[in-house]
Structure formats: structure tokens, C-alpha cells
Amino acid sequence: MKDYKCIYCGREIKNAGSLAVHQKECKLNPNRVIIPRKSNWNKNKGRKPWNAGLTKDTDERIKKQS
């Protein structure tokens, strides 16, 4: 497998597609493209799933299916 190197920071990347993305966003690239990230990507972290802990004794839908 051929390794690719970033021309800005010298980091080794495993494939050409990843290299292209890395070089676009590399911190040492003077013309880098800053891609905005979604602000709510992590909003559900730590929340309990709505169906966690449901059993046929506590929920009618599961009782029907069992």
C-alpha cells in the first residue's frame, strides 16, 4: 500500500482521497478551506434512548409483539 504525504505538514496519509481532504483542511495550508461543522451534532450525547428499559411488563407495544 502506498502512503501519501501532506505537502504542508508532512503527515502520512493512507490513500489519495484522504490526502486531498486533509490538505484542504491542513492547519499549515495558507489557503486552507474551513468547513463549518453542525453545531448540534453532539446534542443527544448522554441522553437515555426512548426505548431503553422497556419490557413486556412495562410497555403495551412490546407485550403485543412478544
PDBQT receptor file of N, H, CA, C and O in Angstrom, charges set to zero:
ATOM      1  N   MET A   1       0.850  -1.172   0.000  1.00  0.00    +0.000 N 
ATOM      2  CA  MET A   1       0.000   0.000   0.000  1.00  0.00    +0.000 C 
ATOM      3  C   MET A   1       0.898   1.238   0.000  1.00  0.00    +0.000 C 
ATOM      4  O   MET A   1       1.856   1.320   0.769  1.00  0.00    +0.000 OA
ATOM      5  N   LYS A   2       0.587   2.174  -0.846  1.00  0.00    +0.000 N 
ATOM      6  H   LYS A   2      -0.191   2.108  -1.471  1.00  0.00    +0.000 HD
ATOM      7  CA  LYS A   2       1.376   3.392  -0.961  1.00  0.00    +0.000 C 
ATOM      8  C   LYS A   2       0.893   4.435   0.051  1.00  0.00    +0.000 C 
ATOM      9  O   LYS A   2      -0.305   4.688   0.180  1.00  0.00    +0.000 OA
ATOM     10  N   ASP A   3       1.833   5.022   0.750  1.00  0.00    +0.000 N 
ATOM     11  H   ASP A   3       2.806   4.816   0.645  1.00  0.00    +0.000 HD
ATOM     12  CA  ASP A   3       1.490   6.095   1.680  1.00  0.00    +0.000 C 
ATOM     13  C   ASP A   3       1.693   7.430   0.974  1.00  0.00    +0.000 C 
ATOM     14  O   ASP A   3       2.606   7.588   0.164  1.00  0.00    +0.000 OA
ATOM     15  N   TYR A   4       0.846   8.367   1.286  1.00  0.00    +0.000 N 
ATOM     16  H   TYR A   4       0.103   8.239   1.943  1.00  0.00    +0.000 HD
ATOM     17  CA  TYR A   4       0.916   9.706   0.718  1.00  0.00    +0.000 C 
ATOM     18  C   TYR A   4       1.313  10.665   1.824  1.00  0.00    +0.000 C 
ATOM     19  O   TYR A   4       0.994  10.434   2.990  1.00  0.00    +0.000 OA
ATOM     20  N   LYS A   5       2.008  11.742   1.471  1.00  0.00    +0.000 N 
ATOM     21  H   LYS A   5       2.267  11.930   0.524  1.00  0.00    +0.000 HD
ATOM     22  CA  LYS A   5       2.440  12.732   2.451  1.00  0.00    +0.000 C 
ATOM     23  C   LYS A   5       1.834  14.081   2.146  1.00  0.00    +0.000 C 
ATOM     24  O   LYS A   5       1.778  14.505   0.992  1.00  0.00    +0.000 OA
ATOM     25  N   CYS A   6       1.376  14.759   3.196  1.00  0.00    +0.000 N 
ATOM     26  H   CYS A   6       1.422  14.415   4.134  1.00  0.00    +0.000 HD
ATOM     27  CA  CYS A   6       0.850  16.112   3.070  1.00  0.00    +0.000 C 
ATOM     28  C   CYS A   6       2.009  17.042   2.713  1.00  0.00    +0.000 C 
ATOM     29  O   CYS A   6       3.070  16.987   3.335  1.00  0.00    +0.000 OA
ATOM     30  N   ILE A   7       1.803  17.884   1.724  1.00  0.00    +0.000 N 
ATOM     31  H   ILE A   7       0.941  17.929   1.219  1.00  0.00    +0.000 HD
ATOM     32  CA  ILE A   7       2.867  18.801   1.307  1.00  0.00    +0.000 C 
ATOM     33  C   ILE A   7       3.057  19.953   2.290  1.00  0.00    +0.000 C 
ATOM     34  O   ILE A   7       4.064  20.658   2.229  1.00  0.00    +0.000 OA
ATOM     35  N   TYR A   8       2.103  20.148   3.190  1.00  0.00    +0.000 N 
ATOM     36  H   TYR A   8       1.285  19.576   3.240  1.00  0.00    +0.000 HD
ATOM     37  CA  TYR A   8       2.185  21.249   4.151  1.00  0.00    +0.000 C 
ATOM     38  C   TYR A   8       2.802  20.822   5.481  1.00  0.00    +0.000 C 
ATOM     39  O   TYR A   8       3.692  21.499   5.995  1.00  0.00    +0.000 OA
ATOM     40  N   CYS A   9       2.336  19.704   6.043  1.00  0.00    +0.000 N 
ATOM     41  H   CYS A   9       1.613  19.155   5.625  1.00  0.00    +0.000 HD
ATOM     42  CA  CYS A   9       2.811  19.310   7.372  1.00  0.00    +0.000 C 
ATOM     43  C   CYS A   9       3.613  18.018   7.372  1.00  0.00    +0.000 C 
ATOM     44  O   CYS A   9       4.225  17.687   8.387  1.00  0.00    +0.000 OA
ATOM     45  N   GLY A  10       3.632  17.279   6.271  1.00  0.00    +0.000 N 
ATOM     46  H   GLY A  10       3.135  17.548   5.446  1.00  0.00    +0.000 HD
ATOM     47  CA  GLY A  10       4.408  16.052   6.189  1.00  0.00    +0.000 C 
ATOM     48  C   GLY A  10       3.724  14.836   6.783  1.00  0.00    +0.000 C 
ATOM     49  O   GLY A  10       4.338  13.772   6.862  1.00  0.00    +0.000 OA
ATOM     50  N   ARG A  11       2.488  14.957   7.199  1.00  0.00    +0.000 N 
ATOM     51  H   ARG A  11       1.989  15.822   7.135  1.00  0.00    +0.000 HD
ATOM     52  CA  ARG A  11       1.750  13.835   7.783  1.00  0.00    +0.000 C 
ATOM     53  C   ARG A  11       1.532  12.754   6.729  1.00  0.00    +0.000 C 
ATOM     54  O   ARG A  11       1.212  13.058   5.580  1.00  0.00    +0.000 OA
ATOM     55  N   GLU A  12       1.706  11.492   7.120  1.00  0.00    +0.000 N 
ATOM     56  H   GLU A  12       1.966  11.245   8.054  1.00  0.00    +0.000 HD
ATOM     57  CA  GLU A  12       1.482  10.377   6.204  1.00  0.00    +0.000 C 
ATOM     58  C   GLU A  12       0.006  10.009   6.197  1.00  0.00    +0.000 C 
ATOM     59  O   GLU A  12      -0.608   9.828   7.249  1.00  0.00    +0.000 OA
ATOM     60  N   ILE A  13      -0.550   9.903   5.002  1.00  0.00    +0.000 N 
ATOM     61  H   ILE A  13      -0.052  10.051   4.148  1.00  0.00    +0.000 HD
ATOM     62  CA  ILE A  13      -1.958   9.574   4.805  1.00  0.00    +0.000 C 
ATOM     63  C   ILE A  13      -2.019   8.295   3.974  1.00  0.00    +0.000 C 
ATOM     64  O   ILE A  13      -1.170   8.083   3.108  1.00  0.00    +0.000 OA
ATOM     65  N   LYS A  14      -3.010   7.442   4.225  1.00  0.00    +0.000 N 
ATOM     66  H   LYS A  14      -3.700   7.614   4.928  1.00  0.00    +0.000 HD
ATOM     67  CA  LYS A  14      -3.037   6.121   3.591  1.00  0.00    +0.000 C 
ATOM     68  C   LYS A  14      -3.573   6.096   2.175  1.00  0.00    +0.000 C 
ATOM     69  O   LYS A  14      -3.181   5.220   1.404  1.00  0.00    +0.000 OA
ATOM     70  N   ASN A  15      -4.453   7.015   1.792  1.00  0.00    +0.000 N 
ATOM     71  H   ASN A  15      -4.772   7.727   2.418  1.00  0.00    +0.000 HD
ATOM     72  CA  ASN A  15      -4.960   6.981   0.414  1.00  0.00    +0.000 C 
ATOM     73  C   ASN A  15      -5.127   8.390  -0.146  1.00  0.00    +0.000 C 
ATOM     74  O   ASN A  15      -5.138   9.376   0.591  1.00  0.00    +0.000 OA
ATOM     75  N   ALA A  16      -5.254   8.456  -1.457  1.00  0.00    +0.000 N 
ATOM     76  H   ALA A  16      -5.244   7.655  -2.056  1.00  0.00    +0.000 HD
ATOM     77  CA  ALA A  16      -5.264   9.743  -2.152  1.00  0.00    +0.000 C 
ATOM     78  C   ALA A  16      -6.486  10.590  -1.786  1.00  0.00    +0.000 C 
ATOM     79  O   ALA A  16      -6.376  11.812  -1.684  1.00  0.00    +0.000 OA
ATOM     80  N   GLY A  17      -7.620   9.974  -1.593  1.00  0.00    +0.000 N 
ATOM     81  H   GLY A  17      -7.709   8.981  -1.676  1.00  0.00    +0.000 HD
ATOM     82  CA  GLY A  17      -8.826  10.725  -1.239  1.00  0.00    +0.000 C 
ATOM     83  C   GLY A  17      -8.691  11.404   0.115  1.00  0.00    +0.000 C 
ATOM     84  O   GLY A  17      -9.047  12.571   0.275  1.00  0.00    +0.000 OA
ATOM     85  N   SER A  18      -8.178  10.665   1.082  1.00  0.00    +0.000 N 
ATOM     86  H   SER A  18      -7.889   9.716   0.953  1.00  0.00    +0.000 HD
ATOM     87  CA  SER A  18      -7.965  11.239   2.414  1.00  0.00    +0.000 C 
ATOM     88  C   SER A  18      -6.914  12.340   2.378  1.00  0.00    +0.000 C 
ATOM     89  O   SER A  18      -7.014  13.331   3.102  1.00  0.00    +0.000 OA
ATOM     90  N   LEU A  19      -5.920  12.159   1.542  1.00  0.00    +0.000 N 
ATOM     91  H   LEU A  19      -5.839  11.355   0.955  1.00  0.00    +0.000 HD
ATOM     92  CA  LEU A  19      -4.884  13.180   1.407  1.00  0.00    +0.000 C 
ATOM     93  C   LEU A  19      -5.474  14.482   0.883  1.00  0.00    +0.000 C 
ATOM     94  O   LEU A  19      -5.150  15.559   1.383  1.00  0.00    +0.000 OA
ATOM     95  N   ALA A  20      -6.334  14.386  -0.117  1.00  0.00    +0.000 N 
ATOM     96  H   ALA A  20      -6.597  13.511  -0.523  1.00  0.00    +0.000 HD
ATOM     97  CA  ALA A  20      -6.943  15.585  -0.691  1.00  0.00    +0.000 C 
ATOM     98  C   ALA A  20      -7.767  16.332   0.353  1.00  0.00    +0.000 C 
ATOM     99  O   ALA A  20      -7.700  17.558   0.437  1.00  0.00    +0.000 OA
ATOM    100  N   VAL A  21      -8.536  15.605   1.141  1.00  0.00    +0.000 N 
ATOM    101  H   VAL A  21      -8.591  14.609   1.073  1.00  0.00    +0.000 HD
ATOM    102  CA  VAL A  21      -9.347  16.234   2.190  1.00  0.00    +0.000 C 
ATOM    103  C   VAL A  21      -8.445  16.846   3.253  1.00  0.00    +0.000 C 
ATOM    104  O   VAL A  21      -8.678  17.970   3.699  1.00  0.00    +0.000 OA
ATOM    105  N   HIS A  22      -7.404  16.101   3.661  1.00  0.00    +0.000 N 
ATOM    106  H   HIS A  22      -7.215  15.189   3.298  1.00  0.00    +0.000 HD
ATOM    107  CA  HIS A  22      -6.503  16.613   4.689  1.00  0.00    +0.000 C 
ATOM    108  C   HIS A  22      -5.809  17.889   4.233  1.00  0.00    +0.000 C 
ATOM    109  O   HIS A  22      -5.751  18.864   4.983  1.00  0.00    +0.000 OA
ATOM    110  N   GLN A  23      -5.286  17.892   3.019  1.00  0.00    +0.000 N 
ATOM    111  H   GLN A  23      -5.333  17.100   2.411  1.00  0.00    +0.000 HD
ATOM    112  CA  GLN A  23      -4.543  19.061   2.536  1.00  0.00    +0.000 C 
ATOM    113  C   GLN A  23      -5.426  20.288   2.423  1.00  0.00    +0.000 C 
ATOM    114  O   GLN A  23      -4.965  21.408   2.645  1.00  0.00    +0.000 OA
ATOM    115  N   LYS A  24      -6.696  20.087   2.078  1.00  0.00    +0.000 N 
ATOM    116  H   LYS A  24      -7.070  19.178   1.898  1.00  0.00    +0.000 HD
ATOM    117  CA  LYS A  24      -7.624  21.216   2.015  1.00  0.00    +0.000 C 
ATOM    118  C   LYS A  24      -7.817  21.853   3.385  1.00  0.00    +0.000 C 
ATOM    119  O   LYS A  24      -7.955  23.071   3.498  1.00  0.00    +0.000 OA
ATOM    120  N   GLU A  25      -7.827  21.014   4.437  1.00  0.00    +0.000 N 
ATOM    121  H   GLU A  25      -7.715  20.024   4.346  1.00  0.00    +0.000 HD
ATOM    122  CA  GLU A  25      -8.115  21.485   5.790  1.00  0.00    +0.000 C 
ATOM    123  C   GLU A  25      -6.879  21.587   6.681  1.00  0.00    +0.000 C 
ATOM    124  O   GLU A  25      -7.006  21.922   7.858  1.00  0.00    +0.000 OA
ATOM    125  N   CYS A  26      -5.692  21.309   6.154  1.00  0.00    +0.000 N 
ATOM    126  H   CYS A  26      -5.588  21.036   5.198  1.00  0.00    +0.000 HD
ATOM    127  CA  CYS A  26      -4.459  21.299   6.951  1.00  0.00    +0.000 C 
ATOM    128  C   CYS A  26      -4.209  22.675   7.576  1.00  0.00    +0.000 C 
ATOM    129  O   CYS A  26      -4.329  23.706   6.914  1.00  0.00    +0.000 OA
ATOM    130  N   LYS A  27      -3.860  22.666   8.858  1.00  0.00    +0.000 N 
ATOM    131  H   LYS A  27      -3.762  21.829   9.396  1.00  0.00    +0.000 HD
ATOM    132  CA  LYS A  27      -3.648  23.928   9.580  1.00  0.00    +0.000 C 
ATOM    133  C   LYS A  27      -2.468  24.725   9.045  1.00  0.00    +0.000 C 
ATOM    134  O   LYS A  27      -2.418  25.943   9.215  1.00  0.00    +0.000 OA
ATOM    135  N   LEU A  28      -1.523  24.058   8.404  1.00  0.00    +0.000 N 
ATOM    136  H   LEU A  28      -1.564  23.068   8.266  1.00  0.00    +0.000 HD
ATOM    137  CA  LEU A  28      -0.352  24.759   7.876  1.00  0.00    +0.000 C 
ATOM    138  C   LEU A  28      -0.564  25.253   6.446  1.00  0.00    +0.000 C 
ATOM    139  O   LEU A  28       0.311  25.922   5.896  1.00  0.00    +0.000 OA
ATOM    140  N   ASN A  29      -1.692  24.941   5.841  1.00  0.00    +0.000 N 
ATOM    141  H   ASN A  29      -2.402  24.397   6.288  1.00  0.00    +0.000 HD
ATOM    142  CA  ASN A  29      -2.025  25.382   4.484  1.00  0.00    +0.000 C 
ATOM    143  C   ASN A  29      -2.446  26.852   4.538  1.00  0.00    +0.000 C 
ATOM    144  O   ASN A  29      -3.431  27.176   5.201  1.00  0.00    +0.000 OA
ATOM    145  N   PRO A  30      -1.731  27.744   3.862  1.00  0.00    +0.000 N 
ATOM    146  CA  PRO A  30      -2.095  29.165   3.908  1.00  0.00    +0.000 C 
ATOM    147  C   PRO A  30      -3.435  29.471   3.221  1.00  0.00    +0.000 C 
ATOM    148  O   PRO A  30      -4.063  30.485   3.524  1.00  0.00    +0.000 OA
ATOM    149  N   ASN A  31      -3.869  28.616   2.313  1.00  0.00    +0.000 N 
ATOM    150  H   ASN A  31      -3.358  27.792   2.067  1.00  0.00    +0.000 HD
ATOM    151  CA  ASN A  31      -5.141  28.818   1.616  1.00  0.00    +0.000 C 
ATOM    152  C   ASN A  31      -6.187  27.796   2.038  1.00  0.00    +0.000 C 
ATOM    153  O   ASN A  31      -7.048  27.415   1.245  1.00  0.00    +0.000 OA
ATOM    154  N   ARG A  32      -6.110  27.355   3.289  1.00  0.00    +0.000 N 
ATOM    155  H   ARG A  32      -5.410  27.664   3.933  1.00  0.00    +0.000 HD
ATOM    156  CA  ARG A  32      -6.989  26.268   3.711  1.00  0.00    +0.000 C 
ATOM    157  C   ARG A  32      -8.455  26.668   3.699  1.00  0.00    +0.000 C 
ATOM    158  O   ARG A  32      -8.816  27.836   3.846  1.00  0.00    +0.000 OA
ATOM    159  N   VAL A  33      -9.277  25.655   3.519  1.00  0.00    +0.000 N 
ATOM    160  H   VAL A  33      -8.984  24.706   3.399  1.00  0.00    +0.000 HD
ATOM    161  CA  VAL A  33     -10.724  25.824   3.497  1.00  0.00    +0.000 C 
ATOM    162  C   VAL A  33     -11.252  25.382   4.852  1.00  0.00    +0.000 C 
ATOM    163  O   VAL A  33     -11.025  24.247   5.271  1.00  0.00    +0.000 OA
ATOM    164  N   ILE A  34     -11.947  26.262   5.527  1.00  0.00    +0.000 N 
ATOM    165  H   ILE A  34     -12.132  27.184   5.187  1.00  0.00    +0.000 HD
ATOM    166  CA  ILE A  34     -12.517  25.916   6.818  1.00  0.00    +0.000 C 
ATOM    167  C   ILE A  34     -13.949  25.451   6.580  1.00  0.00    +0.000 C 
ATOM    168  O   ILE A  34     -14.802  26.217   6.131  1.00  0.00    +0.000 OA
ATOM    169  N   ILE A  35     -14.191  24.192   6.886  1.00  0.00    +0.000 N 
ATOM    170  H   ILE A  35     -13.498  23.569   7.250  1.00  0.00    +0.000 HD
ATOM    171  CA  ILE A  35     -15.515  23.617   6.671  1.00  0.00    +0.000 C 
ATOM    172  C   ILE A  35     -16.325  23.783   7.952  1.00  0.00    +0.000 C 
ATOM    173  O   ILE A  35     -15.926  23.286   9.005  1.00  0.00    +0.000 OA
ATOM    174  N   PRO A  36     -17.453  24.474   7.871  1.00  0.00    +0.000 N 
ATOM    175  CA  PRO A  36     -18.268  24.655   9.074  1.00  0.00    +0.000 C 
ATOM    176  C   PRO A  36     -18.892  23.337   9.511  1.00  0.00    +0.000 C 
ATOM    177  O   PRO A  36     -19.416  22.587   8.688  1.00  0.00    +0.000 OA
ATOM    178  N   ARG A  37     -18.836  23.068  10.769  1.00  0.00    +0.000 N 
ATOM    179  H   ARG A  37     -18.410  23.678  11.437  1.00  0.00    +0.000 HD
ATOM    180  CA  ARG A  37     -19.434  21.860  11.333  1.00  0.00    +0.000 C 
ATOM    181  C   ARG A  37     -20.801  22.206  11.902  1.00  0.00    +0.000 C 
ATOM    182  O   ARG A  37     -21.039  23.341  12.315  1.00  0.00    +0.000 OA
ATOM    183  N   LYS A  38     -21.685  21.241  11.924  1.00  0.00    +0.000 N 
ATOM    184  H   LYS A  38     -21.492  20.319  11.589  1.00  0.00    +0.000 HD
ATOM    185  CA  LYS A  38     -23.009  21.475  12.502  1.00  0.00    +0.000 C 
ATOM    186  C   LYS A  38     -22.865  21.702  14.002  1.00  0.00    +0.000 C 
ATOM    187  O   LYS A  38     -22.111  21.002  14.677  1.00  0.00    +0.000 OA
ATOM    188  N   SER A  39     -23.585  22.669  14.503  1.00  0.00    +0.000 N 
ATOM    189  H   SER A  39     -24.198  23.237  13.955  1.00  0.00    +0.000 HD
ATOM    190  CA  SER A  39     -23.452  22.999  15.915  1.00  0.00    +0.000 C 
ATOM    191  C   SER A  39     -24.179  22.015  16.817  1.00  0.00    +0.000 C 
ATOM    192  O   SER A  39     -23.883  21.952  18.010  1.00  0.00    +0.000 OA
ATOM    193  N   ASN A  40     -25.113  21.251  16.290  1.00  0.00    +0.000 N 
ATOM    194  H   ASN A  40     -25.354  21.302  15.321  1.00  0.00    +0.000 HD
ATOM    195  CA  ASN A  40     -25.894  20.358  17.140  1.00  0.00    +0.000 C 
ATOM    196  C   ASN A  40     -25.542  18.892  16.929  1.00  0.00    +0.000 C 
ATOM    197  O   ASN A  40     -26.353  18.025  17.256  1.00  0.00    +0.000 OA
ATOM    198  N   TRP A  41     -24.368  18.581  16.395  1.00  0.00    +0.000 N 
ATOM    199  H   TRP A  41     -23.709  19.285  16.129  1.00  0.00    +0.000 HD
ATOM    200  CA  TRP A  41     -24.012  17.193  16.106  1.00  0.00    +0.000 C 
ATOM    201  C   TRP A  41     -23.902  16.346  17.368  1.00  0.00    +0.000 C 
ATOM    202  O   TRP A  41     -24.021  15.123  17.298  1.00  0.00    +0.000 OA
ATOM    203  N   ASN A  42     -23.682  16.964  18.502  1.00  0.00    +0.000 N 
ATOM    204  H   ASN A  42     -23.586  17.958  18.559  1.00  0.00    +0.000 HD
ATOM    205  CA  ASN A  42     -23.452  16.222  19.735  1.00  0.00    +0.000 C 
ATOM    206  C   ASN A  42     -24.561  16.437  20.760  1.00  0.00    +0.000 C 
ATOM    207  O   ASN A  42     -24.371  16.140  21.939  1.00  0.00    +0.000 OA
ATOM    208  N   LYS A  43     -25.699  16.942  20.339  1.00  0.00    +0.000 N 
ATOM    209  H   LYS A  43     -25.854  17.183  19.381  1.00  0.00    +0.000 HD
ATOM    210  CA  LYS A  43     -26.729  17.345  21.298  1.00  0.00    +0.000 C 
ATOM    211  C   LYS A  43     -27.364  16.182  22.052  1.00  0.00    +0.000 C 
ATOM    212  O   LYS A  43     -27.866  16.380  23.159  1.00  0.00    +0.000 OA
ATOM    213  N   ASN A  44     -27.357  14.976  21.487  1.00  0.00    +0.000 N 
ATOM    214  H   ASN A  44     -26.950  14.815  20.588  1.00  0.00    +0.000 HD
ATOM    215  CA  ASN A  44     -28.007  13.847  22.145  1.00  0.00    +0.000 C 
ATOM    216  C   ASN A  44     -27.065  13.005  22.989  1.00  0.00    +0.000 C 
ATOM    217  O   ASN A  44     -27.468  11.976  23.530  1.00  0.00    +0.000 OA
ATOM    218  N   LYS A  45     -25.812  13.432  23.106  1.00  0.00    +0.000 N 
ATOM    219  H   LYS A  45     -25.484  14.268  22.667  1.00  0.00    +0.000 HD
ATOM    220  CA  LYS A  45     -24.857  12.661  23.892  1.00  0.00    +0.000 C 
ATOM    221  C   LYS A  45     -25.277  12.641  25.355  1.00  0.00    +0.000 C 
ATOM    222  O   LYS A  45     -25.543  13.681  25.957  1.00  0.00    +0.000 OA
ATOM    223  N   GLY A  46     -25.332  11.442  25.911  1.00  0.00    +0.000 N 
ATOM    224  H   GLY A  46     -25.116  10.597  25.422  1.00  0.00    +0.000 HD
ATOM    225  CA  GLY A  46     -25.685  11.300  27.317  1.00  0.00    +0.000 C 
ATOM    226  C   GLY A  46     -27.172  11.154  27.567  1.00  0.00    +0.000 C 
ATOM    227  O   GLY A  46     -27.574  10.850  28.690  1.00  0.00    +0.000 OA
ATOM    228  N   ARG A  47     -27.994  11.359  26.561  1.00  0.00    +0.000 N 
ATOM    229  H   ARG A  47     -27.667  11.605  25.649  1.00  0.00    +0.000 HD
ATOM    230  CA  ARG A  47     -29.437  11.181  26.747  1.00  0.00    +0.000 C 
ATOM    231  C   ARG A  47     -29.792   9.705  26.728  1.00  0.00    +0.000 C 
ATOM    232  O   ARG A  47     -29.156   8.905  26.042  1.00  0.00    +0.000 OA
ATOM    233  N   LYS A  48     -30.795   9.369  27.474  1.00  0.00    +0.000 N 
ATOM    234  H   LYS A  48     -31.311  10.020  28.031  1.00  0.00    +0.000 HD
ATOM    235  CA  LYS A  48     -31.275   7.997  27.515  1.00  0.00    +0.000 C 
ATOM    236  C   LYS A  48     -32.187   7.765  26.307  1.00  0.00    +0.000 C 
ATOM    237  O   LYS A  48     -33.077   8.577  26.055  1.00  0.00    +0.000 OA
ATOM    238  N   PRO A  49     -31.987   6.678  25.555  1.00  0.00    +0.000 N 
ATOM    239  CA  PRO A  49     -32.867   6.379  24.423  1.00  0.00    +0.000 C 
ATOM    240  C   PRO A  49     -34.307   6.178  24.889  1.00  0.00    +0.000 C 
ATOM    241  O   PRO A  49     -34.548   5.706  26.000  1.00  0.00    +0.000 OA
ATOM    242  N   TRP A  50     -35.257   6.539  24.033  1.00  0.00    +0.000 N 
ATOM    243  H   TRP A  50     -35.061   6.922  23.130  1.00  0.00    +0.000 HD
ATOM    244  CA  TRP A  50     -36.660   6.475  24.427  1.00  0.00    +0.000 C 
ATOM    245  C   TRP A  50     -37.103   5.053  24.729  1.00  0.00    +0.000 C 
ATOM    246  O   TRP A  50     -38.037   4.857  25.507  1.00  0.00    +0.000 OA
ATOM    247  N   ASN A  51     -36.456   4.051  24.131  1.00  0.00    +0.000 N 
ATOM    248  H   ASN A  51     -35.698   4.210  23.499  1.00  0.00    +0.000 HD
ATOM    249  CA  ASN A  51     -36.900   2.677  24.317  1.00  0.00    +0.000 C 
ATOM    250  C   ASN A  51     -36.019   1.877  25.276  1.00  0.00    +0.000 C 
ATOM    251  O   ASN A  51     -36.176   0.661  25.383  1.00  0.00    +0.000 OA
ATOM    252  N   ALA A  52     -35.109   2.531  25.962  1.00  0.00    +0.000 N 
ATOM    253  H   ALA A  52     -34.982   3.519  25.875  1.00  0.00    +0.000 HD
ATOM    254  CA  ALA A  52     -34.235   1.823  26.896  1.00  0.00    +0.000 C 
ATOM    255  C   ALA A  52     -35.034   1.370  28.110  1.00  0.00    +0.000 C 
ATOM    256  O   ALA A  52     -35.764   2.153  28.718  1.00  0.00    +0.000 OA
ATOM    257  N   GLY A  53     -34.885   0.100  28.450  1.00  0.00    +0.000 N 
ATOM    258  H   GLY A  53     -34.292  -0.536  27.956  1.00  0.00    +0.000 HD
ATOM    259  CA  GLY A  53     -35.524  -0.422  29.653  1.00  0.00    +0.000 C 
ATOM    260  C   GLY A  53     -36.972  -0.838  29.478  1.00  0.00    +0.000 C 
ATOM    261  O   GLY A  53     -37.614  -1.233  30.451  1.00  0.00    +0.000 OA
ATOM    262  N   LEU A  54     -37.502  -0.760  28.274  1.00  0.00    +0.000 N 
ATOM    263  H   LEU A  54     -36.981  -0.439  27.484  1.00  0.00    +0.000 HD
ATOM    264  CA  LEU A  54     -38.881  -1.183  28.077  1.00  0.00    +0.000 C 
ATOM    265  C   LEU A  54     -38.949  -2.709  28.075  1.00  0.00    +0.000 C 
ATOM    266  O   LEU A  54     -38.114  -3.374  27.462  1.00  0.00    +0.000 OA
ATOM    267  N   THR A  55     -39.927  -3.243  28.748  1.00  0.00    +0.000 N 
ATOM    268  H   THR A  55     -40.606  -2.703  29.246  1.00  0.00    +0.000 HD
ATOM    269  CA  THR A  55     -40.139  -4.687  28.774  1.00  0.00    +0.000 C 
ATOM    270  C   THR A  55     -41.610  -4.956  28.476  1.00  0.00    +0.000 C 
ATOM    271  O   THR A  55     -42.421  -4.033  28.409  1.00  0.00    +0.000 OA
ATOM    272  N   LYS A  56     -41.937  -6.225  28.300  1.00  0.00    +0.000 N 
ATOM    273  H   LYS A  56     -41.278  -6.975  28.355  1.00  0.00    +0.000 HD
ATOM    274  CA  LYS A  56     -43.334  -6.549  28.022  1.00  0.00    +0.000 C 
ATOM    275  C   LYS A  56     -44.223  -6.269  29.229  1.00  0.00    +0.000 C 
ATOM    276  O   LYS A  56     -45.441  -6.159  29.092  1.00  0.00    +0.000 OA
ATOM    277  N   ASP A  57     -43.626  -6.154  30.395  1.00  0.00    +0.000 N 
ATOM    278  H   ASP A  57     -42.636  -6.243  30.507  1.00  0.00    +0.000 HD
ATOM    279  CA  ASP A  57     -44.403  -5.819  31.590  1.00  0.00    +0.000 C 
ATOM    280  C   ASP A  57     -44.691  -4.325  31.690  1.00  0.00    +0.000 C 
ATOM    281  O   ASP A  57     -45.684  -3.917  32.292  1.00  0.00    +0.000 OA
ATOM    282  N   THR A  58     -43.813  -3.505  31.092  1.00  0.00    +0.000 N 
ATOM    283  H   THR A  58     -43.006  -3.836  30.602  1.00  0.00    +0.000 HD
ATOM    284  CA  THR A  58     -43.966  -2.059  31.245  1.00  0.00    +0.000 C 
ATOM    285  C   THR A  58     -44.488  -1.356  29.994  1.00  0.00    +0.000 C 
ATOM    286  O   THR A  58     -44.826  -0.174  30.053  1.00  0.00    +0.000 OA
ATOM    287  N   ASP A  59     -44.558  -2.066  28.857  1.00  0.00    +0.000 N 
ATOM    288  H   ASP A  59     -44.283  -3.026  28.809  1.00  0.00    +0.000 HD
ATOM    289  CA  ASP A  59     -44.962  -1.402  27.631  1.00  0.00    +0.000 C 
ATOM    290  C   ASP A  59     -45.906  -2.289  26.820  1.00  0.00    +0.000 C 
ATOM    291  O   ASP A  59     -45.601  -3.449  26.543  1.00  0.00    +0.000 OA
ATOM    292  N   GLU A  60     -47.038  -1.733  26.452  1.00  0.00    +0.000 N 
ATOM    293  H   GLU A  60     -47.285  -0.790  26.678  1.00  0.00    +0.000 HD
ATOM    294  CA  GLU A  60     -48.069  -2.482  25.727  1.00  0.00    +0.000 C 
ATOM    295  C   GLU A  60     -47.601  -2.911  24.335  1.00  0.00    +0.000 C 
ATOM    296  O   GLU A  60     -47.944  -4.005  23.886  1.00  0.00    +0.000 OA
ATOM    297  N   ARG A  61     -46.825  -2.073  23.643  1.00  0.00    +0.000 N 
ATOM    298  H   ARG A  61     -46.546  -1.184  24.007  1.00  0.00    +0.000 HD
ATOM    299  CA  ARG A  61     -46.363  -2.398  22.281  1.00  0.00    +0.000 C 
ATOM    300  C   ARG A  61     -45.483  -3.631  22.285  1.00  0.00    +0.000 C 
ATOM    301  O   ARG A  61     -45.607  -4.484  21.406  1.00  0.00    +0.000 OA
ATOM    302  N   ILE A  62     -44.600  -3.738  23.257  1.00  0.00    +0.000 N 
ATOM    303  H   ILE A  62     -44.499  -3.045  23.971  1.00  0.00    +0.000 HD
ATOM    304  CA  ILE A  62     -43.706  -4.878  23.326  1.00  0.00    +0.000 C 
ATOM    305  C   ILE A  62     -44.474  -6.123  23.755  1.00  0.00    +0.000 C 
ATOM    306  O   ILE A  62     -44.161  -7.232  23.322  1.00  0.00    +0.000 OA
ATOM    307  N   LYS A  63     -45.461  -5.940  24.590  1.00  0.00    +0.000 N 
ATOM    308  H   LYS A  63     -45.715  -5.039  24.942  1.00  0.00    +0.000 HD
ATOM    309  CA  LYS A  63     -46.279  -7.070  25.041  1.00  0.00    +0.000 C 
ATOM    310  C   LYS A  63     -47.019  -7.692  23.858  1.00  0.00    +0.000 C 
ATOM    311  O   LYS A  63     -47.139  -8.914  23.771  1.00  0.00    +0.000 OA
ATOM    312  N   LYS A  64     -47.523  -6.836  22.933  1.00  0.00    +0.000 N 
ATOM    313  H   LYS A  64     -47.425  -5.843  23.004  1.00  0.00    +0.000 HD
ATOM    314  CA  LYS A  64     -48.216  -7.334  21.755  1.00  0.00    +0.000 C 
ATOM    315  C   LYS A  64     -47.284  -8.138  20.848  1.00  0.00    +0.000 C 
ATOM    316  O   LYS A  64     -47.687  -9.157  20.288  1.00  0.00    +0.000 OA
ATOM    317  N   GLN A  65     -46.049  -7.682  20.706  1.00  0.00    +0.000 N 
ATOM    318  H   GLN A  65     -45.722  -6.854  21.162  1.00  0.00    +0.000 HD
ATOM    319  CA  GLN A  65     -45.095  -8.315  19.798  1.00  0.00    +0.000 C 
ATOM    320  C   GLN A  65     -44.520  -9.621  20.344  1.00  0.00    +0.000 C 
ATOM    321  O   GLN A  65     -44.071 -10.469  19.573  1.00  0.00    +0.000 OA
ATOM    322  N   SER A  66     -44.530  -9.786  21.649  1.00  0.00    +0.000 N 
ATOM    323  H   SER A  66     -44.895  -9.097  22.275  1.00  0.00    +0.000 HD
ATOM    324  CA  SER A  66     -43.915 -10.982  22.226  1.00  0.00    +0.000 C 
ATOM    325  C   SER A  66     -44.875 -12.157  22.247  1.00  0.00    +0.000 C 
ATOM    326  O   SER A  66     -44.513 -13.242  22.702  1.00  0.00    +0.000 OA
TER     327      SER A  66
